[in-house]
Amino acid sequence: MKKLMYSGAGLLLIAVAFLAFNVLSGLTLGNARLDLTEQKLYTISEGTKQILGEIEEPIDLYFFYSDKSARELAVLRNYATRVQELLEAYERAAKGKIKLHVIDPEPFSEDEDKAASFGLQAVPANQSGEQIYFGLAGTNGQDDKQIIPFFPLDQEEFLEYQVSQLVQSLAKPELPVVGLMSGLQINGGFDMASRQPTAPWMFMEQARQLFKITSLKIGIDQIPDSVSVLLLVHPKQMPEATLYAIDQFVLRGGKLLVFVDPFSEADTGMPMLPGDGADKASDLEPLFKAWGLRLMPGKVLGDGSYAMAVGMGQSQRPVRHAGWLGLPPRALNQDDVSTAGLESINVATSGILEPLEGAKTQFLPLLQSSEYAMPFEAARFGMLGNPEELLRDLQPTGERYAIAARISGPAQSAYPNGIEGQKDGLKAADNINVIAVADTDLLSDRMWVQVQDFFGQRMPQPFADNAGFAINALDNLSGSDALISVRSRGRFSRPFEVVEALQREAEAQFRVKEEDLQKRLGETEQKLAALQQNQDPSKPMELTPEQQATVQQFLAEKVRIRKELREVRFQLNSKIEELGGVLKFVNIALVPLLLTLGVLALWLWRRRKVA
């Protein structure tokens, strides 16, 4: 047997067996995958599997990636590999309902023309003018088209959501139906002060391009089954029958985006009494209570950190208004698709949402204040003369308050016994999907957009992302529960935390040394200036021996400090290289060595057992 193994025929037999094993494993185990990443990045979620399982007509996906043009962009190439592997996982899981085409659109080729015809965006790769395509296009049997123009590297955690949304849009191409019920003139109306008709809010004009909007009257006692998302704006003094209809709509799986307000400045109705803000307030108190949250009654959020500057008086002198807030990225939940990637959202006299103790639903804040915030009485804003008074009276609580939140999970009906005439309704639901916002003014034009007339067309020039947030929320809710469950995943690129810590430590030392150098430089320049004051200005400037000694001393000190700076950077690089050497040893030498020792130990154990 040993002679056969060491002979040429034996080696040939081993090679044939090895080749046969690889061919057989490739045929039988080609779809086998073992995902050992922490957040299961290479395993598509259950929500995506459900979407793929509901595809009825075949879908073609075209992944355009300029592989040759991106040869020097390592980060982009790694992410492109991640995208392609995910798309291949979709193709496998769809079981023939998805066909993936991977295309490298070289310059001046038919593939490049095809990418441009789909509407994909090319970005410059370098100064030589090379263009990179990195997007996805999809088509179905009805010639419907959906695209992702370019995969942004900073939204990697939403990659699966973006692809699943594209696939679902092709599988069900009809526009989602949004039912609109509003207590404000959001669709346009009549301004009693100017006696002129008013145009629809720009948010609504943008929403109509993406959704089929159906207007519903306040007082309706049933939400139509065709409505997938109910958009409820400023629900003021709603009858019980309408509240019950909303309750039943949410319990049977309908999605709700609701904007309430403790003091809606967009509400032009006259208050009952001077200074009374109750007439401008709206709430869904009985429904919110059943869903595990509440709008803090009669309170407006004030925030000293995010206070906006507003004009005061005829001179329009800018003053900071603690009730009008410009929310920066830190105030927006970057882990939720409705707010991720947005830069700023402006709100005016917004309310405060908070979860109820013991609620079974999940309360996920989407918009939050800073820690430098507190509640104010809403009635105060009815006759507010000078907004600077708010900042003077602001006493921060140190708490971050929620302005908008996503509510999901099991919920009970607000009317478990029904209402008069309707007693056989749903009592509970295993999961509801609601996004509540404690401000209606953020939808109004003046808070986020300037609209200009261009040859009879209204052209929006947004300065905040208010409409982006509202449309993202509608887009997210209009998908199925499967799509909503996908939302964000982990990131493919993981940070080198130890290396970053070493860099921060060395950079801190570097900054200290640099500040010391600047301080010494300033002291020397002051000393030189003091010495030069005694010179005769009519004579040419000459350095005295004392000045020359001072300069030489400074130069020597400067050389010494620069040497220390180089030493700090050298130590930084040496620590990183040392860490890299350890990692290389572990990956290249230690792991194979341990495996070898394990195999030898197993062989010795088996040999002793046989003996």
C-alpha positions as CSV (number, residue, x, y, z in Angstrom):
1,M,0.0,0.0,0.0
2,K,2.8,2.4,0.9
3,K,4.7,1.6,-2.3
4,L,1.5,2.4,-4.3
5,M,1.1,5.8,-2.6
6,Y,4.7,6.8,-3.3
7,S,4.7,5.6,-6.9
8,G,3.7,7.7,-9.9
9,A,0.5,5.8,-10.3
10,G,-0.4,6.4,-6.7
11,L,0.2,10.2,-7.0
12,L,-1.9,10.2,-10.2
13,L,-4.7,8.4,-8.4
14,I,-4.6,10.9,-5.5
15,A,-4.7,13.8,-8.0
16,V,-7.7,12.3,-9.8
17,A,-9.5,11.7,-6.5
18,F,-8.8,15.3,-5.4
19,L,-10.2,16.6,-8.7
20,A,-13.2,14.4,-8.5
21,F,-13.9,15.6,-5.0
22,N,-13.8,19.3,-6.1
23,V,-16.1,18.7,-9.0
24,L,-18.5,16.7,-6.9
25,S,-18.5,19.3,-4.1
26,G,-19.0,22.1,-6.6
27,L,-22.0,20.4,-8.0
28,T,-23.6,19.3,-4.8
29,L,-22.5,21.9,-2.4
30,G,-22.4,24.9,-4.7
31,N,-25.1,26.7,-2.7
32,A,-23.8,25.8,0.7
33,R,-22.8,28.8,2.8
34,L,-21.5,29.2,6.3
35,D,-21.9,32.8,7.6
36,L,-19.7,33.4,10.6
37,T,-19.9,37.2,10.7
38,E,-21.2,38.8,13.9
39,Q,-24.3,40.3,12.3
40,K,-24.9,37.6,9.7
41,L,-24.1,40.0,6.8
42,Y,-24.1,37.3,4.2
43,T,-27.4,35.8,5.3
44,I,-30.5,37.5,3.9
45,S,-33.2,38.2,6.5
46,E,-36.5,36.4,6.9
47,G,-38.3,39.5,5.6
48,T,-36.3,39.4,2.4
49,K,-37.0,35.7,2.0
50,Q,-40.7,36.4,2.3
51,I,-40.6,39.1,-0.4
52,L,-38.7,36.8,-2.7
53,G,-41.2,34.0,-2.0
54,E,-44.0,36.2,-3.2
55,I,-42.6,37.0,-6.6
56,E,-44.9,35.8,-9.3
57,E,-43.4,37.0,-12.6
58,P,-39.6,36.8,-13.3
59,I,-37.4,39.8,-12.6
60,D,-34.1,40.7,-14.2
61,L,-31.5,42.5,-12.2
62,Y,-28.7,44.3,-13.9
63,F,-25.7,45.1,-11.6
64,F,-23.5,47.7,-13.4
65,Y,-20.0,48.0,-11.9
66,S,-17.0,49.5,-13.6
67,D,-14.5,46.9,-12.4
68,K,-11.6,48.1,-14.5
69,S,-12.1,51.8,-13.7
70,A,-12.2,51.0,-10.0
71,R,-9.0,48.9,-9.9
72,E,-7.2,51.4,-7.7
73,L,-10.1,52.0,-5.3
74,A,-9.8,49.2,-2.7
75,V,-12.7,50.3,-0.5
76,L,-15.1,50.5,-3.5
77,R,-13.9,47.1,-4.8
78,N,-14.5,45.5,-1.5
79,Y,-18.0,46.9,-1.2
80,A,-18.8,46.0,-4.8
81,T,-17.9,42.4,-3.9
82,R,-20.2,42.6,-1.0
83,V,-23.1,43.9,-3.2
84,Q,-22.5,41.2,-5.8
85,E,-22.5,38.4,-3.3
86,L,-25.7,39.8,-1.8
87,L,-27.4,39.9,-5.2
88,E,-26.2,36.3,-5.9
89,A,-27.8,35.3,-2.6
90,Y,-31.1,36.9,-3.8
91,E,-30.9,35.0,-7.1
92,R,-30.4,31.7,-5.3
93,A,-33.2,32.3,-2.8
94,A,-35.7,33.4,-5.5
95,K,-35.4,29.9,-7.1
96,G,-35.5,31.0,-10.7
97,K,-37.7,34.1,-10.3
98,I,-34.7,36.5,-10.4
99,K,-32.0,36.5,-13.1
100,L,-28.8,38.5,-12.2
101,H,-26.7,40.1,-15.0
102,V,-23.3,41.5,-13.8
103,I,-22.1,44.1,-16.3
104,D,-18.8,46.1,-16.6
105,P,-19.8,49.1,-18.7
106,E,-16.6,50.0,-20.4
107,P,-16.3,53.5,-21.9
108,F,-18.0,54.1,-25.3
109,S,-19.6,50.6,-25.2
110,E,-23.1,49.4,-25.6
111,D,-23.1,48.4,-21.9
112,E,-22.3,52.0,-21.0
113,D,-25.2,53.2,-23.2
114,K,-27.5,50.7,-21.5
115,A,-26.5,51.9,-18.0
116,A,-27.2,55.5,-19.1
117,S,-30.5,54.6,-20.6
118,F,-31.6,53.1,-17.2
119,G,-30.7,56.4,-15.6
120,L,-27.7,55.2,-13.5
121,Q,-25.3,57.8,-12.4
122,A,-21.6,57.7,-13.2
123,V,-19.1,59.4,-10.9
124,P,-15.5,60.5,-11.9
125,A,-12.9,57.9,-10.8
126,N,-9.8,60.1,-11.3
127,Q,-8.5,63.3,-12.9
128,S,-8.1,61.5,-16.2
129,G,-11.8,61.6,-16.7
130,E,-12.6,57.9,-16.1
131,Q,-16.2,57.2,-15.0
132,I,-17.4,54.6,-12.5
133,Y,-20.8,53.0,-12.6
134,F,-21.9,51.3,-9.4
135,G,-25.7,50.8,-9.5
136,L,-28.5,48.4,-10.0
137,A,-31.4,48.4,-12.4
138,G,-34.3,46.0,-12.4
139,T,-37.1,45.2,-14.8
140,N,-40.2,42.9,-14.8
141,G,-42.3,41.3,-17.4
142,Q,-44.5,44.4,-17.8
143,D,-41.4,46.6,-18.7
144,D,-41.6,48.4,-15.3
145,K,-38.2,49.7,-14.2
146,Q,-36.7,50.5,-10.8
147,I,-33.1,51.6,-10.2
148,I,-30.6,52.3,-7.5
149,P,-28.5,55.0,-9.3
150,F,-25.4,54.5,-7.2
151,F,-24.7,52.5,-4.1
152,P,-23.6,55.0,-1.4
153,L,-20.7,53.6,0.7
154,D,-21.9,55.5,3.8
155,Q,-25.3,53.7,3.8
156,E,-24.0,50.2,3.7
157,E,-26.2,49.1,6.7
158,F,-29.3,49.7,4.4
159,L,-28.0,47.7,1.5
160,E,-30.4,44.8,1.9
161,Y,-33.3,47.2,2.5
162,Q,-32.6,49.1,-0.7
163,V,-32.4,45.9,-2.8
164,S,-35.5,44.3,-1.2
165,Q,-37.4,47.5,-1.8
166,L,-36.4,47.5,-5.4
167,V,-37.4,43.9,-5.8
168,Q,-40.8,44.4,-4.1
169,S,-41.5,47.5,-6.3
170,L,-41.0,45.3,-9.4
171,A,-43.0,42.4,-7.9
172,K,-45.9,44.7,-7.1
173,P,-45.5,47.7,-9.4
174,E,-48.8,49.6,-8.6
175,L,-48.4,52.8,-6.6
176,P,-49.1,52.4,-2.9
177,V,-52.4,54.1,-1.8
178,V,-52.0,56.7,1.0
179,G,-55.2,57.9,2.7
180,L,-54.9,61.5,3.7
181,M,-57.0,62.9,6.6
182,S,-56.0,66.4,7.6
183,G,-57.2,69.2,9.9
184,L,-55.0,71.7,8.0
185,Q,-55.2,73.1,4.5
186,I,-52.4,70.8,3.3
187,N,-54.0,70.4,-0.1
188,G,-54.4,74.1,-0.6
189,G,-57.3,76.3,0.5
190,F,-58.3,79.9,1.0
191,D,-56.4,82.4,3.1
192,M,-59.0,84.6,5.0
193,A,-56.5,87.3,5.7
194,S,-55.3,87.9,2.1
195,R,-58.6,86.6,0.6
196,Q,-56.6,84.6,-1.9
197,P,-56.5,80.9,-2.6
198,T,-53.4,79.0,-1.3
199,A,-51.4,76.4,-3.1
200,P,-51.0,72.9,-1.9
201,W,-48.0,72.4,0.4
202,M,-44.9,71.4,-1.5
203,F,-44.6,68.2,0.6
204,M,-48.0,67.0,-0.9
205,E,-46.9,67.8,-4.4
206,Q,-43.8,65.7,-4.0
207,A,-45.8,62.9,-2.3
208,R,-48.2,62.7,-5.2
209,Q,-45.4,61.8,-7.5
210,L,-44.6,58.6,-5.5
211,F,-48.0,57.6,-4.1
212,K,-51.6,57.5,-5.0
213,I,-53.2,60.0,-2.6
214,T,-56.8,59.5,-1.5
215,S,-58.4,62.2,0.5
216,L,-60.6,61.0,3.4
217,K,-63.1,63.2,5.3
218,I,-62.8,63.7,9.0
219,G,-65.8,62.0,10.4
220,I,-65.4,58.8,8.3
221,D,-66.3,55.7,10.2
222,Q,-64.3,53.2,8.2
223,I,-60.9,53.3,6.4
224,P,-61.1,51.8,2.9
225,D,-59.3,48.4,2.5
226,S,-57.4,49.8,-0.5
227,V,-55.5,52.2,1.8
228,S,-52.1,50.8,2.8
229,V,-50.9,53.9,4.8
230,L,-53.0,56.4,6.6
231,L,-51.5,59.9,6.7
232,L,-53.1,61.7,9.6
233,V,-52.2,65.4,10.0
234,H,-53.4,67.5,13.0
235,P,-56.3,65.2,14.1
236,K,-58.2,67.9,16.1
237,Q,-61.5,67.1,17.8
238,M,-62.1,63.9,15.9
239,P,-65.4,62.0,16.5
240,E,-65.3,58.7,18.3
241,A,-66.4,56.8,15.1
242,T,-63.3,58.1,13.3
243,L,-61.0,57.2,16.2
244,Y,-62.5,53.7,16.2
245,A,-62.0,53.4,12.4
246,I,-58.3,54.4,12.8
247,D,-58.0,51.9,15.8
248,Q,-59.4,49.0,13.7
249,F,-57.3,50.0,10.6
250,V,-54.0,49.8,12.6
251,L,-55.0,46.5,14.3
252,R,-55.8,44.8,11.0
253,G,-52.3,45.6,9.7
254,G,-52.7,49.1,8.3
255,K,-49.8,51.5,8.7
256,L,-50.1,54.9,10.2
257,L,-48.1,58.1,9.9
258,V,-49.6,60.7,12.3
259,F,-48.6,64.3,13.0
260,V,-50.0,65.8,16.2
261,D,-49.1,69.1,17.8
262,P,-49.5,70.9,21.2
263,F,-49.4,74.3,19.4
264,S,-49.7,74.1,15.6
265,E,-48.6,77.4,14.1
266,A,-49.9,76.2,10.7
267,D,-53.4,76.2,12.2
268,T,-54.8,79.6,11.3
269,G,-58.0,79.1,13.3
270,M,-58.7,81.9,15.9
271,P,-58.2,80.8,19.5
272,M,-61.1,81.0,21.9
273,L,-59.3,83.3,24.3
274,P,-56.2,85.5,23.9
275,G,-53.1,83.5,24.7
276,D,-55.1,80.2,24.6
277,G,-53.2,77.6,22.6
278,A,-55.7,74.7,23.2
279,D,-57.5,75.5,20.0
280,K,-54.3,74.9,18.0
281,A,-53.6,71.5,19.7
282,S,-54.2,68.0,18.4
283,D,-53.8,64.6,19.9
284,L,-54.8,61.0,19.6
285,E,-54.9,60.4,23.4
286,P,-57.1,57.3,23.5
287,L,-55.3,55.6,20.7
288,F,-51.8,56.6,21.9
289,K,-52.6,55.2,25.3
290,A,-53.6,51.8,23.8
291,W,-50.4,51.8,21.8
292,G,-48.2,52.5,24.8
293,L,-47.2,56.2,24.4
294,R,-48.5,59.7,25.1
295,L,-48.1,63.3,23.9
296,M,-47.1,65.2,27.0
297,P,-50.3,67.3,27.5
298,G,-50.0,71.1,27.1
299,K,-46.2,71.1,26.7
300,V,-44.0,72.5,24.0
301,L,-40.4,71.5,23.7
302,G,-37.7,74.2,24.2
303,D,-34.1,73.5,23.4
304,G,-31.2,75.9,23.9
305,S,-28.7,74.0,21.7
306,Y,-30.9,73.6,18.6
307,A,-32.7,77.0,18.9
308,M,-33.1,78.6,15.4
309,A,-32.4,82.2,14.6
310,V,-35.6,84.1,13.6
311,G,-36.1,87.7,12.6
312,M,-37.7,90.2,15.1
313,G,-39.3,93.5,14.5
314,Q,-39.1,95.7,11.4
315,S,-35.3,95.5,11.3
316,Q,-35.6,91.7,11.3
317,R,-32.9,91.5,14.0
318,P,-32.1,87.8,14.4
319,V,-32.8,86.3,17.8
320,R,-32.6,82.6,18.9
321,H,-36.0,81.0,19.4
322,A,-35.9,78.0,21.8
323,G,-39.2,76.8,20.5
324,W,-38.1,76.7,16.8
325,L,-35.5,74.0,16.5
326,G,-33.0,73.1,13.7
327,L,-32.3,69.4,14.4
328,P,-28.8,68.4,13.2
329,P,-27.7,64.8,12.3
330,R,-27.0,64.0,16.0
331,A,-30.7,64.5,16.7
332,L,-31.8,62.1,13.9
333,N,-31.8,58.4,14.4
334,Q,-29.1,57.2,11.9
335,D,-30.1,53.6,12.3
336,D,-33.6,54.0,10.9
337,V,-34.3,54.2,7.2
338,S,-36.7,57.2,7.6
339,T,-34.1,59.4,9.1
340,A,-30.7,57.9,8.1
341,G,-28.6,60.1,5.9
342,L,-30.7,63.3,6.5
343,E,-28.8,66.4,7.4
344,S,-31.3,68.7,9.2
345,I,-35.0,68.9,10.1
346,N,-36.7,72.1,11.3
347,V,-39.6,72.0,13.7
348,A,-41.7,74.7,15.3
349,T,-43.3,74.6,18.8
350,S,-43.2,70.8,18.7
351,G,-44.5,68.5,21.4
352,I,-42.9,65.7,23.4
353,L,-43.6,62.0,23.0
354,E,-42.9,59.5,25.7
355,P,-43.5,55.8,26.2
356,L,-45.9,54.6,28.9
357,E,-44.6,52.5,31.7
358,G,-45.4,48.9,31.3
359,A,-46.2,49.2,27.5
360,K,-45.7,46.1,25.5
361,T,-44.9,48.0,22.3
362,Q,-41.5,49.2,21.3
363,F,-40.9,52.9,21.4
364,L,-38.0,53.9,19.1
365,P,-37.1,57.6,19.0
366,L,-36.5,59.0,15.5
367,L,-36.1,62.8,16.3
368,Q,-34.7,63.9,19.6
369,S,-33.7,67.1,21.4
370,S,-30.3,67.8,22.9
371,E,-29.7,67.5,26.7
372,Y,-30.0,71.3,26.9
373,A,-33.8,71.1,26.8
374,M,-37.0,71.4,28.9
375,P,-40.8,71.5,28.4
376,F,-42.6,74.9,28.3
377,E,-46.3,75.6,28.8
378,A,-48.0,75.6,25.3
379,A,-50.2,78.5,26.3
380,R,-47.2,80.7,26.6
381,F,-46.6,80.6,22.9
382,G,-50.0,82.1,22.1
383,M,-48.9,85.6,23.1
384,L,-45.1,85.3,22.9
385,G,-43.6,88.7,22.3
386,N,-39.8,88.2,22.5
387,P,-38.4,84.7,21.9
388,E,-35.3,85.6,23.9
389,E,-37.5,85.2,27.0
390,L,-37.5,81.5,26.4
391,L,-33.7,81.2,26.5
392,R,-33.6,83.3,29.7
393,D,-36.1,81.0,31.4
394,L,-34.6,77.8,30.0
395,Q,-33.6,75.4,32.8
396,P,-32.2,72.2,31.1
397,T,-33.3,68.9,32.6
398,G,-30.4,67.0,31.1
399,E,-32.9,64.7,29.3
400,R,-33.2,64.1,25.6
401,Y,-36.9,64.4,24.6
402,A,-38.5,62.5,21.7
403,I,-40.2,64.6,18.9
404,A,-40.9,61.6,16.7
405,A,-41.0,57.9,17.3
406,R,-41.7,54.5,15.7
407,I,-44.1,52.3,17.6
408,S,-44.3,48.6,16.9
409,G,-45.2,45.4,18.6
410,P,-48.3,43.9,20.2
411,A,-51.1,46.2,21.1
412,Q,-54.7,46.2,22.4
413,S,-57.7,48.0,21.0
414,A,-58.5,51.4,22.6
415,Y,-62.2,50.2,22.4
416,P,-62.1,46.6,23.5
417,N,-65.9,46.6,23.8
418,G,-66.4,48.5,20.5
419,I,-68.6,51.6,20.1
420,E,-72.3,52.1,19.7
421,G,-73.4,50.3,16.5
422,Q,-70.0,48.5,16.1
423,K,-69.4,45.8,18.7
424,D,-67.6,43.1,16.8
425,G,-64.3,44.8,16.0
426,L,-60.7,43.5,16.6
427,K,-59.6,43.4,20.2
428,A,-55.8,43.2,19.7
429,A,-53.0,42.7,17.2
430,D,-49.7,40.9,17.4
431,N,-47.8,43.7,15.7
432,I,-48.7,47.3,14.7
433,N,-46.6,49.8,12.7
434,V,-47.1,53.5,13.6
435,I,-44.8,56.5,13.2
436,A,-45.9,59.4,15.4
437,V,-44.5,63.0,15.1
438,A,-45.3,65.6,17.6
439,D,-45.2,68.5,15.2
440,T,-47.3,69.5,12.2
441,D,-45.4,72.7,11.2
442,L,-42.4,70.7,9.9
443,L,-44.6,69.8,6.8
444,S,-45.4,73.5,6.0
445,D,-43.3,75.2,3.3
446,R,-41.8,77.9,5.5
447,M,-40.0,75.4,7.6
448,W,-38.0,73.6,4.9
449,V,-38.4,75.1,1.4
450,Q,-38.4,78.2,-0.7
451,V,-40.8,77.9,-3.7
452,Q,-40.1,80.0,-6.8
453,D,-42.3,80.5,-9.8
454,F,-40.4,79.5,-13.0
455,F,-42.5,80.2,-16.1
456,G,-45.7,79.1,-14.4
457,Q,-44.1,76.1,-12.6
458,R,-43.4,76.0,-8.9
459,M,-39.8,75.1,-8.3
460,P,-38.8,74.0,-4.8
461,Q,-35.4,75.0,-3.3
462,P,-35.2,73.0,0.0
463,F,-33.0,74.2,2.8
464,A,-33.9,71.3,5.2
465,D,-34.9,67.7,4.9
466,N,-38.4,67.9,6.3
467,A,-40.1,66.5,3.2
468,G,-37.4,63.8,2.9
469,F,-38.2,62.6,6.4
470,A,-42.0,62.5,5.8
471,I,-41.7,60.8,2.4
472,N,-39.1,58.3,3.7
473,A,-41.6,57.4,6.5
474,L,-44.4,56.9,4.0
475,D,-42.2,54.9,1.7
476,N,-41.1,52.7,4.5
477,L,-44.6,52.2,5.9
478,S,-46.1,51.5,2.4
479,G,-44.0,48.4,2.1
480,S,-45.0,45.1,3.5
481,D,-44.3,44.0,7.0
482,A,-41.6,41.9,5.5
483,L,-39.8,45.0,4.1
484,I,-40.3,47.0,7.2
485,S,-38.7,44.2,9.2
486,V,-35.5,44.4,7.0
487,R,-34.6,48.0,7.8
488,S,-30.9,48.3,8.7
489,R,-28.2,45.6,9.0
490,G,-24.6,45.7,10.1
491,R,-21.7,47.1,8.2
492,F,-19.4,45.0,6.0
493,S,-16.3,47.1,6.9
494,R,-15.4,46.8,10.5
495,P,-13.2,49.4,12.2
496,F,-9.8,48.6,13.6
497,E,-10.6,49.8,17.0
498,V,-7.2,49.1,18.6
499,V,-5.4,50.8,15.7
500,E,-7.7,53.8,15.9
501,A,-7.1,54.0,19.7
502,L,-3.3,54.1,19.0
503,Q,-3.8,56.8,16.4
504,R,-5.9,58.9,18.8
505,E,-3.4,58.6,21.6
506,A,-0.5,59.6,19.4
507,E,-2.4,62.4,17.8
508,A,-3.3,63.8,21.2
509,Q,0.4,63.8,22.1
510,F,1.1,65.4,18.7
511,R,-1.4,68.2,19.4
512,V,0.1,68.9,22.8
513,K,3.6,69.2,21.3
514,E,2.3,71.4,18.4
515,E,0.4,73.7,20.8
516,D,3.6,74.0,22.8
517,L,5.5,74.9,19.7
518,Q,3.0,77.6,18.8
519,K,3.1,79.0,22.3
520,R,6.9,79.2,22.2
521,L,6.7,80.8,18.8
522,G,4.3,83.5,20.0
523,E,6.4,84.2,23.1
524,T,9.6,84.6,21.0
525,E,7.8,86.9,18.5
526,Q,6.6,89.1,21.3
527,K,10.1,89.3,22.7
528,L,11.5,90.2,19.3
529,A,8.8,92.9,18.9
530,A,9.7,94.3,22.3
531,L,13.4,94.5,21.4
532,Q,12.7,96.1,18.1
533,Q,10.7,98.9,19.7
534,N,14.0,100.5,20.9
535,Q,15.4,100.7,17.3
536,D,15.5,103.9,15.3
537,P,12.9,103.5,12.6
538,S,14.9,105.7,10.2
539,K,17.7,103.1,10.2
540,P,17.4,99.7,8.4
541,M,16.4,96.9,10.6
542,E,19.4,95.0,12.0
543,L,19.4,92.2,14.5
544,T,21.3,92.9,17.7
545,P,23.4,90.3,19.3
546,E,20.6,89.7,21.9
547,Q,18.1,89.3,19.1
548,Q,20.4,86.9,17.3
549,A,20.9,84.8,20.4
550,T,17.1,84.7,21.0
551,V,16.4,83.6,17.4
552,Q,19.1,80.9,17.6
553,Q,17.7,79.7,20.9
554,F,14.2,79.5,19.4
555,L,15.5,77.7,16.2
556,A,17.3,75.2,18.4
557,E,14.2,74.7,20.5
558,K,12.1,74.4,17.3
559,V,14.4,71.7,15.9
560,R,14.3,69.8,19.2
561,I,10.4,69.9,19.4
562,R,10.2,68.8,15.7
563,K,12.4,65.9,16.5
564,E,10.1,64.9,19.4
565,L,7.1,65.2,17.0
566,R,8.8,62.8,14.6
567,E,9.5,60.5,17.5
568,V,5.8,60.5,18.5
569,R,4.8,59.6,14.9
570,F,7.5,57.0,14.7
571,Q,6.3,55.4,17.9
572,L,2.7,55.5,16.5
573,N,3.8,53.7,13.3
574,S,5.9,51.2,15.2
575,K,3.0,50.3,17.5
576,I,0.7,49.8,14.5
577,E,3.3,47.8,12.7
578,E,3.9,45.7,15.8
579,L,0.2,45.0,16.0
580,G,0.1,44.2,12.3
581,G,3.0,41.8,12.7
582,V,1.2,40.0,15.6
583,L,-2.0,39.7,13.4
584,K,0.0,38.4,10.5
585,F,1.7,35.9,12.7
586,V,-1.6,34.7,14.0
587,N,-3.3,34.5,10.6
588,I,-0.3,33.1,8.6
589,A,1.6,31.0,11.1
590,L,-0.2,30.4,14.3
591,V,-3.6,29.2,12.9
592,P,-2.0,26.8,10.4
593,L,0.4,25.6,13.1
594,L,-2.5,24.9,15.5
595,L,-4.4,23.1,12.8
596,T,-1.4,21.0,12.0
597,L,-0.8,20.1,15.7
598,G,-4.5,19.2,15.9
599,V,-4.3,16.9,13.0
600,L,-1.1,15.3,14.4
601,A,-2.7,14.8,17.7
602,L,-5.8,13.2,16.1
603,W,-3.5,10.9,14.1
604,L,-1.5,9.9,17.2
605,W,-4.7,9.3,19.1
606,R,-6.1,7.1,16.4
607,R,-2.9,5.2,16.0
608,R,-2.7,4.5,19.7
609,K,-6.4,3.4,19.7
610,V,-5.7,1.0,16.8
611,A,-2.5,-0.3,18.6
